[in-house]
Structures are given as C-alpha cells and as structure tokens.
Amino acid sequence: MNASTDIDYARYDHIRPILWTGDSLQLLDQRKLPFVVEHVECRDSDAVAEAIHALTVRGAPAIGIAAAWGVVLAANAVQADDGAQALLKLEPALQRLNASRPTAVNLAW
C-alpha cells in the first residue's frame, strides 16, 4: 500500500497562505489567525512590501516567497527595450521589497 496515494489532500488543503492568481498575489493575513481566515490582495510590488512590513505574512520562508512574487509583479509592470534598462527600472521595487522585512535579517541573503 502506498500511503501517499491513500491521502485525500483536498479534504485537508483548505487554507492557502500564498496564492498566485496570475495577476495578483493573495496573502493569508496571519495577524487575524486563528479566528479569521482572510486574504490580502496584492496587485503590485508596493502592496507586497507593505504586507511584509505590516506582518501580514510571517516566517522567513513565507516572507521570501511573497517577496519573490512581489518581484514578479514589479517585473510585469516594467516596459524596457533591453535587460539592462529593465533591471534599472526594477531596482526601486527590489530595494523596497528588500527593506520591507521589519524583523530579523534582510531578504537579500
């Protein structure tokens, strides 16, 4: 018997801490747990940085994943002719995301 095939994951997988919708990031608002399950919608990297700073998302792995999706949102908004120009335009968002973590070490590590 293969235990992994016997588990009904859908039965237990009700809470998504981070959900990418294709054009936005849904973050579980961990400040409201365990009594309320609510997600904060982030449509740009500034919203992700604010969610990290406000401790909406907590824990190093979740913060790192949220910040990475914040980079995706920022990159989607960049209009550039080449990679160097794109990186230049992306840099402010990278700096904001890197500075957003209010606790522990920075995200750039």
N, CA, C and O atoms as a MOPAC input file, in Angstrom:
PM7 MOZYME 1SCF
protein

 N      0.84700 1    -1.17900 1     0.00000 1
 C      0.00000 1     0.00000 1     0.00000 1
 C      0.89200 1     1.24200 1     0.00000 1
 O      1.84200 1     1.33700 1     0.77700 1
 N      0.57700 1     2.17900 1    -0.86900 1
 C      1.32200 1     3.42900 1    -0.96900 1
 C      0.55000 1     4.50600 1    -0.21400 1
 O     -0.52000 1     4.93600 1    -0.64300 1
 N      1.10500 1     4.93300 1     0.91000 1
 C      0.39600 1     5.88100 1     1.77900 1
 C      0.09200 1     7.20000 1     1.08300 1
 O     -0.94500 1     7.81100 1     1.34100 1
 N      0.98800 1     7.64600 1     0.20300 1
 C      0.76000 1     8.94800 1    -0.43900 1
 C     -0.43000 1     8.92700 1    -1.38600 1
 O     -1.04000 1     9.97100 1    -1.61900 1
 N     -0.77600 1     7.78100 1    -1.93400 1
 C     -1.93100 1     7.71700 1    -2.83400 1
 C     -3.23300 1     7.53300 1    -2.07500 1
 O     -4.31300 1     7.69200 1    -2.64300 1
 N     -3.13900 1     7.20000 1    -0.79600 1
 C     -4.33500 1     6.98400 1     0.00700 1
 C     -4.82000 1     8.24300 1     0.71500 1
 O     -5.88100 1     8.23200 1     1.33900 1
 N     -4.05800 1     9.32200 1     0.62600 1
 C     -4.41200 1    10.55500 1     1.32700 1
 C     -5.28500 1    11.43500 1     0.44300 1
 O     -4.94800 1    11.69900 1    -0.71200 1
 N     -6.38800 1    11.87800 1     0.98400 1
 C     -7.27600 1    12.79800 1     0.27500 1
 C     -6.84400 1    14.22700 1     0.61000 1
 O     -7.37700 1    14.84800 1     1.52900 1
 N     -5.86000 1    14.74300 1    -0.15700 1
 C     -5.29800 1    16.05900 1     0.14100 1
 C     -6.34300 1    17.17100 1     0.07100 1
 O     -6.27800 1    18.11600 1     0.85700 1
 N     -7.28800 1    17.08400 1    -0.83400 1
 C     -8.30600 1    18.12600 1    -0.97900 1
 C     -9.12100 1    18.28200 1     0.30600 1
 O     -9.61500 1    19.36700 1     0.61200 1
 N     -9.25100 1    17.20700 1     1.03600 1
 C    -10.01700 1    17.24500 1     2.28300 1
 C     -9.35300 1    18.14300 1     3.32500 1
 O    -10.03200 1    18.76500 1     4.14300 1
 N     -8.02200 1    18.20700 1     3.29100 1
 C     -7.27900 1    18.94500 1     4.30500 1
 C     -6.69400 1    20.25900 1     3.81100 1
 O     -6.28400 1    21.09300 1     4.61800 1
 N     -6.64900 1    20.45100 1     2.52400 1
 C     -5.97700 1    21.61500 1     1.93200 1
 C     -6.97100 1    22.75500 1     1.73000 1
 O     -7.38300 1    23.03800 1     0.60500 1
 N     -7.35000 1    23.40700 1     2.82700 1
 C     -8.35000 1    24.46600 1     2.76000 1
 C     -7.76000 1    25.86200 1     2.88200 1
 O     -8.34100 1    26.83000 1     2.39100 1
 N     -6.62900 1    25.96700 1     3.52300 1
 C     -6.04000 1    27.28100 1     3.75700 1
 C     -4.78700 1    27.42100 1     2.91000 1
 O     -3.84900 1    26.63400 1     3.03300 1
 N     -4.78100 1    28.41700 1     2.06000 1
 C     -3.62800 1    28.71300 1     1.21400 1
 C     -2.95100 1    29.96700 1     1.75300 1
 O     -3.51900 1    31.05300 1     1.64500 1
 N     -1.75000 1    29.85200 1     2.33100 1
 C     -1.09200 1    31.04200 1     2.86200 1
 C     -0.65400 1    32.01100 1     1.77300 1
 O     -0.63800 1    33.22400 1     1.98400 1
 N     -0.29800 1    31.47400 1     0.60600 1
 C      0.12100 1    32.30600 1    -0.52100 1
 C     -0.50700 1    31.72600 1    -1.77500 1
 O     -0.36200 1    30.53800 1    -2.06300 1
 N     -1.20500 1    32.57400 1    -2.51900 1
 C     -1.86400 1    32.10400 1    -3.73300 1
 C     -1.63000 1    33.10100 1    -4.85800 1
 O     -2.00200 1    34.27000 1    -4.75100 1
 N     -1.01200 1    32.63100 1    -5.93400 1
 C     -0.79600 1    33.44600 1    -7.12800 1
 C     -1.98700 1    33.24700 1    -8.04600 1
 O     -2.31700 1    32.11200 1    -8.39000 1
 N     -2.63700 1    34.32900 1    -8.44800 1
 C     -3.82900 1    34.22200 1    -9.28400 1
 C     -3.54400 1    34.45400 1   -10.76100 1
 O     -4.41700 1    34.24800 1   -11.60400 1
 N     -2.34100 1    34.87600 1   -11.07200 1
 C     -1.99500 1    35.19000 1   -12.45400 1
 C     -1.76900 1    36.66900 1   -12.65400 1
 O     -0.95800 1    37.07300 1   -13.48800 1
 N     -2.48700 1    37.48300 1   -11.88900 1
 C     -2.27200 1    38.93500 1   -11.97100 1
 C     -2.20900 1    39.59500 1   -10.59800 1
 O     -2.02100 1    40.80700 1   -10.49000 1
 N     -2.36700 1    38.78800 1    -9.55100 1
 C     -2.23300 1    39.32300 1    -8.19500 1
 C     -1.77000 1    38.21300 1    -7.26100 1
 O     -1.79300 1    37.02900 1    -7.59900 1
 N     -1.35400 1    38.63500 1    -6.08900 1
 C     -0.91000 1    37.70600 1    -5.05700 1
 C     -1.87500 1    37.81100 1    -3.88700 1
 O     -2.13500 1    38.90600 1    -3.38800 1
 N     -2.39900 1    36.68800 1    -3.45300 1
 C     -3.28900 1    36.64300 1    -2.29700 1
 C     -2.48000 1    36.12000 1    -1.11300 1
 O     -1.96700 1    35.00200 1    -1.15600 1
 N     -2.36400 1    36.92700 1    -0.05800 1
 C     -1.60500 1    36.54000 1     1.12900 1
 C     -2.54400 1    36.34400 1     2.31000 1
 O     -3.36100 1    37.21300 1     2.61500 1
 N     -2.42400 1    35.21000 1     2.96600 1
 C     -3.19700 1    34.96100 1     4.17400 1
 C     -2.78800 1    35.97900 1     5.23000 1
 O     -1.60500 1    36.11200 1     5.54200 1
 N     -3.75300 1    36.69100 1     5.77300 1
 C     -3.46100 1    37.69300 1     6.79800 1
 C     -3.25300 1    36.97300 1     8.12300 1
 O     -4.20500 1    36.66600 1     8.84000 1
 N     -1.99100 1    36.71000 1     8.43200 1
 C     -1.66100 1    35.92600 1     9.61800 1
 C     -1.90400 1    36.68800 1    10.91400 1
 O     -1.89800 1    36.09200 1    11.99200 1
 N     -2.11400 1    37.98600 1    10.82300 1
 C     -2.42900 1    38.77100 1    12.02200 1
 C     -3.79800 1    38.41000 1    12.57800 1
 O     -4.06400 1    38.62400 1    13.76000 1
 N     -4.66700 1    37.86700 1    11.73600 1
 C     -6.04700 1    37.59100 1    12.14100 1
 C     -6.28500 1    36.14100 1    12.54400 1
 O     -7.36800 1    35.78800 1    13.01200 1
 N     -5.27100 1    35.30800 1    12.36000 1
 C     -5.40800 1    33.90700 1    12.73400 1
 C     -5.41600 1    33.76700 1    14.25300 1
 O     -4.81500 1    34.61000 1    14.91800 1
 N     -6.04100 1    32.78200 1    14.83400 1
 C     -6.71200 1    31.65500 1    14.21400 1
 C     -8.21500 1    31.84800 1    14.03600 1
 O     -8.90800 1    30.93600 1    13.58500 1
 N     -8.71700 1    33.01700 1    14.38400 1
 C    -10.16700 1    33.19900 1    14.40300 1
 C    -10.76600 1    33.59500 1    13.06300 1
 O    -11.93300 1    33.31300 1    12.79200 1
 N     -9.97000 1    34.24700 1    12.23000 1
 C    -10.45900 1    34.71600 1    10.93200 1
 C     -9.47700 1    34.28100 1     9.85300 1
 O     -8.26700 1    34.45700 1     9.99100 1
 N    -10.00900 1    33.71600 1     8.78600 1
 C     -9.19100 1    33.38200 1     7.62000 1
 C     -9.53500 1    34.39900 1     6.53800 1
 O    -10.60600 1    34.35800 1     5.93300 1
 N     -8.60300 1    35.30500 1     6.31700 1
 C     -8.80900 1    36.38700 1     5.35300 1
 C     -7.52100 1    36.58300 1     4.56200 1
 O     -6.42100 1    36.46700 1     5.10300 1
 N     -7.67200 1    36.87600 1     3.29200 1
 C     -6.51500 1    37.11700 1     2.43600 1
 C     -6.44100 1    38.58900 1     2.03800 1
 O     -7.45900 1    39.25900 1     1.86500 1
 N     -5.21600 1    39.06600 1     1.90100 1
 C     -4.94700 1    40.42100 1     1.43000 1
 C     -4.50900 1    40.30500 1    -0.02100 1
 O     -3.60600 1    39.53100 1    -0.33900 1
 N     -5.14000 1    41.06500 1    -0.89600 1
 C     -4.78800 1    41.02700 1    -2.31500 1
 C     -3.71000 1    42.06500 1    -2.60700 1
 O     -3.84700 1    43.23900 1    -2.26500 1
 N     -2.64200 1    41.61000 1    -3.24100 1
 C     -1.54200 1    42.49000 1    -3.63600 1
 C     -1.46400 1    42.49400 1    -5.16000 1
 O     -1.21700 1    41.46200 1    -5.78400 1
 N     -1.67800 1    43.66900 1    -5.74900 1
 C     -1.64800 1    43.78900 1    -7.20600 1
 C     -0.34900 1    44.39000 1    -7.72400 1
 O     -0.12600 1    44.43900 1    -8.93300 1
 N      0.51800 1    44.85400 1    -6.80600 1
 C      1.81600 1    45.38500 1    -7.22800 1
 C      2.84500 1    45.13500 1    -6.13000 1
 O      2.50400 1    44.72300 1    -5.02100 1
 N      4.09000 1    45.38800 1    -6.45500 1
 C      5.16600 1    45.09600 1    -5.50400 1
 C      5.08500 1    45.97400 1    -4.26100 1
 O      5.49700 1    45.54900 1    -3.18200 1
 N      4.56700 1    47.17700 1    -4.39100 1
 C      4.41000 1    48.04300 1    -3.21700 1
 C      3.44400 1    47.43000 1    -2.20600 1
 O      3.67500 1    47.50500 1    -0.99900 1
 N      2.37200 1    46.82900 1    -2.69200 1
 C      1.40400 1    46.18600 1    -1.80200 1
 C      2.03100 1    44.98100 1    -1.10500 1
 O      1.75000 1    44.72500 1     0.06600 1
 N      2.87600 1    44.24300 1    -1.81900 1
 C      3.56700 1    43.10300 1    -1.20900 1
 C      4.52400 1    43.60200 1    -0.12800 1
 O      4.56700 1    43.04700 1     0.97000 1
 N      5.28900 1    44.64800 1    -0.43800 1
 C      6.22300 1    45.21400 1     0.54300 1
 C      5.47000 1    45.68500 1     1.78500 1
 O      5.93300 1    45.47300 1     2.90600 1
 N      4.33200 1    46.31300 1     1.59900 1
 C      3.53300 1    46.78000 1     2.73400 1
 C      3.01100 1    45.59900 1     3.55100 1
 O      3.00000 1    45.65700 1     4.78000 1
 N      2.57900 1    44.53100 1     2.88400 1
 C      2.08500 1    43.34800 1     3.59600 1
 C      3.19800 1    42.70300 1     4.42500 1
 O      2.96000 1    42.25200 1     5.54500 1
 N      4.40200 1    42.66100 1     3.87400 1
 C      5.53500 1    42.11200 1     4.62500 1
 C      5.83700 1    43.00700 1     5.82500 1
 O      6.01300 1    42.52100 1     6.94200 1
 N      5.89400 1    44.30100 1     5.58900 1
 C      6.21400 1    45.25300 1     6.66000 1
 C      5.16400 1    45.22400 1     7.77600 1
 O      5.50400 1    45.34600 1     8.95300 1
 N      3.90900 1    45.06500 1     7.41100 1
 C      2.81300 1    45.06500 1     8.38900 1
 C      2.63800 1    43.71700 1     9.08100 1
 O      1.72700 1    43.55000 1     9.89200 1
 N      3.50400 1    42.75700 1     8.76700 1
 C      3.45200 1    41.41000 1     9.33500 1
 C      2.19100 1    40.65400 1     8.94500 1
 O      1.74200 1    39.76600 1     9.67000 1
 N      1.62800 1    41.00600 1     7.80700 1
 C      0.51700 1    40.23300 1     7.26400 1
 C      0.98900 1    38.82000 1     6.97800 1
 O      0.28700 1    37.84600 1     7.25100 1
 N      2.17700 1    38.72300 1     6.43100 1
 C      2.81600 1    37.43700 1     6.15000 1
 C      3.99900 1    37.30000 1     7.10400 1
 O      4.76700 1    38.24200 1     7.29600 1
 N      4.13400 1    36.11700 1     7.69900 1
 C      5.16300 1    35.90900 1     8.72800 1
 C      5.92500 1    34.62400 1     8.46000 1
 O      5.42800 1    33.69900 1     7.81800 1
 N      7.14400 1    34.59800 1     8.97100 1
 C      8.00300 1    33.42800 1     8.81800 1
 C      8.91100 1    33.59700 1     7.61700 1
 O      8.46800 1    33.99000 1     6.53800 1
 N     10.18000 1    33.29900 1     7.81200 1
 C     11.17200 1    33.54000 1     6.76400 1
 C     10.81600 1    32.90900 1     5.42000 1
 O     10.92500 1    33.59000 1     4.40000 1
 N     10.39600 1    31.64300 1     5.36400 1
 C     10.06700 1    31.06400 1     4.05600 1
 C      8.89800 1    31.78100 1     3.37400 1
 O      8.96300 1    32.07300 1     2.18000 1
 N      7.84000 1    32.06200 1     4.11900 1
 C      6.67500 1    32.73300 1     3.53600 1
 C      7.01900 1    34.14900 1     3.09800 1
 O      6.55700 1    34.60700 1     2.05300 1
 N      7.82600 1    34.84300 1     3.89000 1
 C      8.23700 1    36.20100 1     3.52200 1
 C      9.07100 1    36.16800 1     2.25300 1
 O      8.87700 1    36.99400 1     1.36100 1
 N      9.99300 1    35.22500 1     2.16500 1
 C     10.82100 1    35.10400 1     0.96700 1
 C     10.00700 1    34.80100 1    -0.27500 1
 O     10.25700 1    35.37000 1    -1.33800 1
 N      9.03900 1    33.91200 1    -0.15100 1
 C      8.18000 1    33.56900 1    -1.29100 1
 C      7.32000 1    34.76500 1    -1.68500 1
 O      7.17900 1    35.06000 1    -2.87100 1
 N      6.74900 1    35.44900 1    -0.71000 1
 C      5.93900 1    36.63400 1    -1.00600 1
 C      6.77800 1    37.69100 1    -1.70900 1
 O      6.32600 1    38.29200 1    -2.68300 1
 N      7.99500 1    37.92500 1    -1.22600 1
 C      8.87300 1    38.91500 1    -1.85400 1
 C      9.21500 1    38.51500 1    -3.28400 1
 O      9.26900 1    39.36700 1    -4.17000 1
 N      9.44400 1    37.22800 1    -3.51300 1
 C      9.74400 1    36.76100 1    -4.87300 1
 C      8.56700 1    37.03400 1    -5.81200 1
 O      8.76500 1    37.46300 1    -6.94900 1
 N      7.35100 1    36.78600 1    -5.34000 1
 C      6.17800 1    37.10500 1    -6.15800 1
 C      6.02900 1    38.61500 1    -6.33100 1
 O      5.52600 1    39.07800 1    -7.35400 1
 N      6.46300 1    39.37800 1    -5.33600 1
 C      6.48200 1    40.83500 1    -5.47900 1
 C      7.39400 1    41.26700 1    -6.61500 1
 O      7.08400 1    42.20700 1    -7.34700 1
 N      8.52200 1    40.57700 1    -6.75900 1
 C      9.42900 1    40.85800 1    -7.88100 1
 C      8.73800 1    40.53600 1    -9.20300 1
 O      8.88900 1    41.27200 1   -10.17800 1
 N      7.98900 1    39.45000 1    -9.24000 1
 C      7.23800 1    39.09600 1   -10.45600 1
 C      6.24600 1    40.20300 1   -10.80000 1
 O      6.15000 1    40.60800 1   -11.95800 1
 N      5.51500 1    40.69000 1    -9.81300 1
 C      4.56200 1    41.77500 1   -10.06300 1
 C      5.27100 1    43.02000 1   -10.57500 1
 O      4.78900 1    43.67900 1   -11.49700 1
 N      6.41500 1    43.34300 1    -9.98000 1
 C      7.17400 1    44.51500 1   -10.42700 1
 C      7.68600 1    44.31800 1   -11.84800 1
 O      7.61500 1    45.23200 1   -12.66900 1
 N      8.19700 1    43.13600 1   -12.13600 1
 C      8.73000 1    42.85600 1   -13.47500 1
 C      7.63200 1    42.91000 1   -14.53000 1
 O      7.86900 1    43.35700 1   -15.65200 1
 N      6.44100 1    42.45800 1   -14.17800 1
 C      5.32300 1    42.51200 1   -15.13000 1
 C      4.96000 1    43.94000 1   -15.51200 1
 O      4.42400 1    44.17800 1   -16.59500 1
 N      5.24700 1    44.88300 1   -14.63600 1
 C      4.90000 1    46.28500 1   -14.88800 1
 C      5.99500 1    47.04400 1   -15.63600 1
 O      5.77700 1    48.17800 1   -16.06300 1
 N      7.16400 1    46.43500 1   -15.79700 1
 C      8.29800 1    47.12000 1   -16.42900 1
 C      8.17600 1    47.08300 1   -17.94800 1
 O      7.93700 1    46.03400 1   -18.54500 1
 N      8.34500 1    48.24600 1   -18.55100 1
 C      8.43500 1    48.37700 1   -20.00800 1
 C      9.86800 1    48.78400 1   -20.31900 1
 O     10.31200 1    49.85100 1   -19.89500 1
 N     10.59800 1    47.94900 1   -21.05400 1
 C     12.00000 1    48.25400 1   -21.33900 1
 C     12.40100 1    47.67500 1   -22.68500 1
 O     11.81300 1    46.70600 1   -23.16600 1
 N     13.42000 1    48.29300 1   -23.28600 1
 C     13.92700 1    47.83800 1   -24.58000 1
 C     14.94800 1    46.71800 1   -24.45300 1
 O     15.13700 1    45.93900 1   -25.38800 1
 N     15.60800 1    46.63200 1   -23.30000 1
 C     16.61300 1    45.58200 1   -23.11400 1
 C     16.70700 1    45.22200 1   -21.63500 1
 O     16.08900 1    45.86200 1   -20.78500 1
 N     17.48700 1    44.19200 1   -21.34500 1
 C     17.61500 1    43.69900 1   -19.97900 1
 C     18.20300 1    44.70800 1   -19.01900 1
 O     17.76100 1    44.81300 1   -17.87500 1
 N     19.20100 1    45.45500 1   -19.47600 1
 C     19.84100 1    46.44500 1   -18.60700 1
 C     18.85600 1    47.53600 1   -18.21200 1
 O     18.81600 1    47.96100 1   -17.05700 1
 N     18.06800 1    47.98100 1   -19.16900 1
 C     17.06600 1    49.01100 1   -18.88400 1
 C     15.98100 1    48.45600 1   -17.95300 1
 O     15.50700 1    49.15600 1   -17.05900 1
 N     15.59700 1    47.20700 1   -18.16700 1
 C     14.59000 1    46.57800 1   -17.31100 1
 C     15.08800 1    46.47900 1   -15.87400 1
 O     14.34700 1    46.76500 1   -14.93300 1
 N     16.34100 1    46.07300 1   -15.70600 1
 C     16.90100 1    45.96400 1   -14.36400 1
 C     16.95500 1    47.32000 1   -13.67300 1
 O     16.68800 1    47.42900 1   -12.47700 1
 N     17.30200 1    48.34600 1   -14.43200 1
 C     17.34600 1    49.69900 1   -13.88200 1
 C     15.96200 1    50.13000 1   -13.38900 1
 O     15.83200 1    50.72900 1   -12.32200 1
 N     14.93900 1    49.81900 1   -14.17400 1
 C     13.57100 1    50.18000 1   -13.79200 1
 C     13.04400 1    49.31400 1   -12.64400 1
 O     12.17900 1    49.74400 1   -11.88100 1
 N     13.56700 1    48.10500 1   -12.53100 1
 C     13.12800 1    47.17500 1   -11.49600 1
 C     13.79100 1    47.45300 1   -10.14200 1
 O     13.25600 1    47.08000 1    -9.09800 1
 N     14.93400 1    48.09600 1   -10.16200 1
 C     15.73300 1    48.31200 1    -8.94900 1
 C     14.96500 1    48.96900 1    -7.79400 1
 O     15.10000 1    48.50200 1    -6.66300 1
 N     14.17000 1    50.01900 1    -8.01100 1
 C     13.43700 1    50.60900 1    -6.87200 1
 C     12.50400 1    49.60900 1    -6.17900 1
 O     12.40400 1    49.60300 1    -4.95300 1
 N     11.83200 1    48.77800 1    -6.94900 1
 C     10.94600 1    47.77100 1    -6.35000 1
 C     11.75500 1    46.74700 1    -5.56600 1
 O     11.34200 1    46.32100 1    -4.48800 1
 N     12.90200 1    46.35200 1    -6.10000 1
 C     13.76700 1    45.40700 1    -5.39300 1
 C     14.23200 1    45.99200 1    -4.06500 1
 O     14.26600 1    45.29500 1    -3.05100 1
 N     14.58400 1    47.25900 1    -4.07300 1
 C     15.03400 1    47.92100 1    -2.84700 1
 C     13.90300 1    48.00400 1    -1.81600 1
 O     14.12300 1    47.75400 1    -0.63100 1
 N     12.69400 1    48.35400 1    -2.26700 1
 C     11.54600 1    48.43300 1    -1.34300 1
 C     11.24600 1    47.06400 1    -0.73000 1
 O     11.02500 1    46.95000 1     0.47600 1
 N     11.24100 1    46.03800 1    -1.56400 1
 C     10.96700 1    44.69700 1    -1.05400 1
 C     12.05300 1    44.26100 1    -0.07500 1
 O     11.75400 1    43.67500 1     0.96600 1
 N     13.29500 1    44.54100 1    -0.40200 1
 C     14.40600 1    44.15800 1     0.46400 1
 C     14.32700 1    44.85700 1     1.82200 1
 O     14.68700 1    44.27200 1     2.84300 1
 N     13.86300 1    46.08600 1     1.83500 1
 C     13.78700 1    46.86100 1     3.07700 1
 C     12.49600 1    46.61100 1     3.85600 1
 O     12.33800 1    47.13900 1     4.95700 1
 N     11.58100 1    45.82600 1     3.31800 1
 C     10.24900 1    45.69600 1     3.91400 1
 C     10.20000 1    44.81600 1     5.15100 1
 O      9.28900 1    44.95900 1     5.96700 1
 N     11.14500 1    43.92000 1     5.30800 1
 C     11.07700 1    42.99100 1     6.43900 1
 C     11.40600 1    43.71900 1     7.73700 1
 O     12.51600 1    44.22700 1     7.89600 1
 N     10.44900 1    43.77500 1     8.67000 1
 C     10.66500 1    44.55000 1     9.89400 1
 C     11.44300 1    43.80600 1    10.97700 1
 O     11.86900 1    44.41300 1    11.96000 1
 N     11.63000 1    42.51000 1    10.80700 1
 C     12.30100 1    41.71700 1    11.83300 1
 C     13.45400 1    40.93100 1    11.22700 1
 O     13.52800 1    40.76400 1    10.01000 1
 N     14.33600 1    40.45900 1    12.06300 1
 C     15.44000 1    39.56100 1    11.68900 1
 C     16.33600 1    40.16600 1    10.62100 1
 O     16.56900 1    41.37400 1    10.60800 1
 N     16.83300 1    39.33000 1     9.73300 1
 C     17.78600 1    39.77900 1     8.71700 1
 C     17.06300 1    40.17700 1     7.44400 1
 O     15.86400 1    39.94300 1     7.29100 1
 N     17.80900 1    40.77900 1     6.54100 1
 C     17.17500 1    41.26300 1     5.31500 1
 C     16.85900 1    40.12800 1     4.34700 1
 O     17.31100 1    38.99700 1     4.52900 1
 N     16.09300 1    40.43700 1     3.33700 1
 C     15.66600 1    39.44700 1     2.35500 1
 C     16.71500 1    39.15700 1     1.29300 1
 O     16.60800 1    38.15300 1     0.58800 1
 N     17.70700 1    39.99200 1     1.16200 1
 C     18.68400 1    39.82900 1     0.08100 1
 C     19.61100 1    38.64000 1     0.29900 1
 O     20.29100 1    38.21700 1    -0.63600 1
 N     19.65300 1    38.09700 1     1.50000 1
 C     20.55600 1    36.98600 1     1.75800 1
 C     19.99900 1    35.77700 1     1.14000 1
 O     20.59800 1    34.70500 1     1.23000 1

